[in-house]
Amino acid sequence: MDDAELDVLLRNERYPRSAGYSARWMVDGGMGPNPVWQAEALTDFMRLEPGMRVLDMGCGTALSSIFLAKEFGVEVWATDLWVKPDENLRRVAEAQVEDQVHPIHAEAHALPFAEDFFDALISPAWWRRHWEKTGLVTVEVADRLPDGWRDWLQWNEACDHANGTPAQEEAQMLHTDNGQSLGLTRLTAHRNT
């Protein structure tokens, strides 16, 4: 499949900023549902301003970190336990955001950052339960992206075409579930004073 066909398969009007990025780049760096779409959906509820320091926990291949740096002018610490910082640094350099995105290898329970260092944190919805029980933050938005399962399915099918290796089990799972349990989520919170 050529890149133009892949761009068509991954065109989604819900993610206008993401449309400016190569579909091939997103597919080649993807680890699960499209991380760039997920980052864009989250920013609908998050105020990001140039110069803010953002922790992108569980960033995978740093696609979301690169997207946030380019689109919002923020400085991002691309933190992941499974992807080596050297691999992410290569992607960051290719995207020409070395001065804005800093790849870090760390476990979420042992982050090497000073308290109050970050202006914003980006992460999975699993964190809501953990954030709320601390009493330190108030969760503002924790929802399932409307029809997010369809976006995941669109992503899955485009990746199948691009890689020539169908992940039919995942597609079947998404079709069978029909948005009942599976989908994309987003969460924003602010620190309690």
N, C-alpha and C positions, 0 to 999 in steps of 0.2 A: 504494500500500500504506500502510495506516495504521500508526502507531507500535506499537499493541498487537499487530498481526500480526507486525511485525518483531521485537518482544520475544520472541515465541514461537519464531520461526525461529532466533534467536540464544541461546536457552536451552541451556546446556550444564552439566551437573552437575559437570564437572571444574573449573569456574571459578566457585565460589560467590560470591566477592567481586565479580567482574565483573558478576554478575547484578544488583547494586545500581545499575548505571549504565545510562543510556538506550541502547538499541540504536541509535536514530537518531543519537545523539551519536557513537557508535563508528563507524558507517557513514559519516557525513558527514566525519569526521576521519581515516578510514582511509587508509593508504598501504601496501597489501600486506596480508598476513594480520593478523588482529586484534591490534593492539599491546597492548591491555589484557589479553587472554588470555595473550599471551606474557610480559608482565611478571608476571602472577600465577603462571604456571608456574615462572618463575625464582625467585620468592620462596619456593617450596617448599624450596629448598636454600640460601637466603640469609637471614642473620639481619639484619633491619633494625629499628632502635630509634628512637624519637622523638628528634629533634634531630640525627641523623646527617646528614652532608653526602654527597649522592649525585650523581655525574656520569652523566647519561643521554645517552650518545653516540649520535648518529643517531636522535634522538627523533622525527623527522618532525614531526607536528602536536602534539606534546607530550601526547598522550593518556596514554602510559605514565607520564610525569612527574607529571601531575595525579593519576593513580591511586595512584602510590607516595606522594605527599604526603598525600592524603586517607586512605589505608588504613593507613599506617605512621607518619605524623607526621614524616617526614623532610623535609629541605630539599634541593631538587633543582635542578641546573643543567641545563636542558633545551637540549642542544647539538645543532645541526643545521647542515649546510652548504646545504641546498636550501630549507628553509622559513624565511621571514623572521621575525626575532624579534618584529616588530610583530604578525604574524598569530598567533603563539603567545601573545603577551602578551594579546591579545584573548580567546583561549580560556581562558587562566589566570585572567583577571579574571572571566569568566563563571562559572568554577568556584569562584570566591572563595578562591583560594589564592595570591594575589599575594605574600604574605609568605613563601611556601614554595617557589615555583617561579620560577626566573629564566631566561628565554629568552636564549640565546646563539647568535650566528652564528660558527661556527668550523669549521676543517678538522681532522680527527683527528690529523694530523701536526704541527699547529701550535696546540696548545691553550694558551690564555692563563691558565693556572692555576699556582700555586706547587706545588712538589713536596710531597707528603704532605698536600695540602689536603683531599682527599676520603677519606671512610671507606669508600665503596663505589662501584663502577663498574658500570653496566648497559650492554650492547652485544651485536651479532651474533656467532654462533659462529665466524665467520671469524677472530676475534681470538685464538682458542686457539693457533693455530700461531705467531702473532706474540708472544704472551705467553710461551709456553713457551721459545722460543728465546732470550729475554733472560736466563733464569735467575733473574729477579727474583721470579717467582711460581710457586706450585705449583697446577696446575689440579686442583680437587677433583671437579667434575662437568662433563662434556662429553658430553651424550647427545642422542639424538633423542627427542623427546617421544613416548611410546607412542601410536600412531595419530594423531600430530599432523597427518598429511596429511588425515585425515578432518575435523579441526577447521578446517583451511585450506579444505577443500571446503565445509564448512558455512558458513563465513564468506563464501566466494565466492558461493555460491548465495543467501544472504540479501542480500548487496549487489546481486546481479542483480535480485532481486525489488524491493528498495527503490528502485533507480535506474531500473528498467524497461529497462535496456540489458544484455542478457546478455553475459557474458564467457565464451562457450562454449569458446573456445580454451583458456583456463586450466582450466576445469572438465574438459574432455576430456583435457588434459595430466595432471591429477591422477588421473583415472579410469584412464587408460592406464598410468601409472607405478605405481599401486596401492601406494604407500608404499615402493617399492624405493629410490628416490633422493631424492624430494621429501618435505618434511615440515617440522616445526618443531623447532628445537634450543634447548638452553640450556647455559650455561657459567657456572661459578663457580670462583673461585680465591682464594687468600690470598697475601699478600706474604711472601716468604722473609725471615727475619731475618738 
